[in-house]
Amino acid sequence: MANSTNATEYQKQPKSNGILGFIEKAGNKLPDPFMLFVYLALFIILLSWFVSSFGVTVVQPGSGEEVAIKSLVSGEGLEYILTSMLENFTSFKPLGLVLAMMLGIGIADKVGLLETAIKSTILKAPPKLTTLAVIFVGILGNLASDAAFVIVPPLAAMVFYTVGRHPLAGLAAGFAGVGAGFTANIIIAGTDALLSGISTEVMQGLDSSIEVTPIDNYFFMIASVFVLSIVGALVTEKIVEPRLGTYQGDMKSELEESSAEEKRGFRNAFFAGLVYVALIVVTIVWPNSPLRSEDGKLISSPFLDGIIPITLFFFIVIGVAYGITVKKISSPSDVSSFMGEAMKDMSGFIVLIFAAAQFIAYFDWTNIGTWIAVSGAEFLQAMNLTGIPVIIGFVLLTAVMNLLIFSGSAQWALEAPIFIKMFYLLDYHPAFIQAAYRIADSSTNIITPMNPYIIIVLAFMKEYDKKAGLGTLISLMLPYSICFLSVWIVLLLAFALLGIPFGPGVNMYIQ
């Protein structure tokens, strides 16, 4: 997932007036995500003491048991804080899932495979499909996590210039694919593991029989990739590019095509990945396959339960195949070195998770989350807001919140304890609410000044237009954000209204 940055970096941003200036100033006043969760944990501690002093109780959904709001400002609460701190951190499911995924993806990134794959895919696209290819590759680029923000937009700009089109249109298309389409993919990515881990963590305190897996949004996200690619291409060619006009500037650099060695490495990685996938498929279809459930099905099978390790080994296989070919891997120790480099990039995430895990654990232990969820569900039912309007309202609320909290994992850690429980009590599947959150959080990534990569993209813009500022970038990206969010809401409701599974075994109907 993309991470927020610190205040000193924000101060380097250009100033703007109006609503953008207000958002920028308000966002700069927020603490960094780690301290934000520290403050929220302290707030929960004080809130638990205040609410519990009134003897507030709530009926536990499912069991029907009446439970009281417990205070962390008590002997029992202090004991819980001290004795659970390490367990809250080490048992937090997203931690192991994401770090494991990054071991494999990190190798593919560090040896240069992901960059070569992006260049090879874009350059080989027919001229008429260039825009579609840029958006498509940008969306798939989230496999490289934040690295895609740095790799795809400048490459897309140079591709557009090479074929005689405005480079800023290419830059915008690449940034839109990476940023606004960040949560979609045709492969299970770290985002799936991270968000589903938080969702499952939240559900443990409500209904431990329900687990949100990394593939519970898979079908919906596959469809999203192709729908958003088409929408992004149309926005680029019908709105953004005509507005920019003909490019008159001089480009200082040219797009370098992959070298013969890199192409050979990409080919070898492709065939290595093909062999790996073939072996998995053969193992699955083999009679009495150990990857199938006892009744021979794929739902709730070892294959689906082990999708993260299977994906991890896939990236290790293709990354090693590429690295050996381009001579970046010459011994087993090189593999571990690249894994170590990938883990260094995850240091900020690990620190953030330590604080977020405590906040979620406190929220659950005090029963405040359940109390808010039950009260909220009762309020929505009393207001008769239990259908499409409340879902759209949740999506729009999340989209607005993302303007101030860029980190998708941080925002979901804030929203999930409240909204997953609240909507679950209204009979909405947690995986459906997670999908609703993902489309909102992703769509506004490209227009929030809180996105640290906006400054990087702005620097790329100045290579083609020295007068370009933050307002220039926001004005280019706003059509993508609005169109992506609007179409994504329609797609979400179409899945729910038509009963199309969001993932294997995950169905959600809105009457």
Secondary structure, DSSP 4 states (H G I P E B T S, - for coil): ------HHHHTTSPP--HHHHHHHHHHHTSPPHHHHHHHHHHHHHHHHHHHHTTT-EEEPTTT--EEEPPPSSSHHHHHHHHHHHHHHHHT-HHHHHHHHHHHHHHHHHHTTHHHHHHHHHHHTS-GGGHHHHHHHHHHHGGGGTTHHHHHHHHHHHHHHHHTTS-HHHHHHHHHHHHHTTTT--SS--HHHHHHHHHHHHHHTTT-TT----TTTTHHHHHHHHHHHHHHHHHHIIIIIHHHH-S--S--S--PPPPPHHHHHHHHHHHHHHHHHHHHHHHHHHSTT-TTS-TTS-STTSHHHHTHHHHHHHHHHHHHHHHHHHTTS--SHHHHHHHHHHHHHHTHHHHHHHHHHHHHHHHHHHTTHHHHHHHHHHHHHHHTT--SHHHHHHHHHHHHHHTTT---HHHHHHHHHHHHHHHHHHTT--HHHHHHHHHHHHHHTTTT-TT-THHHHHHHHHHTT-TT--HHHHHHHHHHHHHHHHHHHHHHHHHHHHHT--SBTTB-----
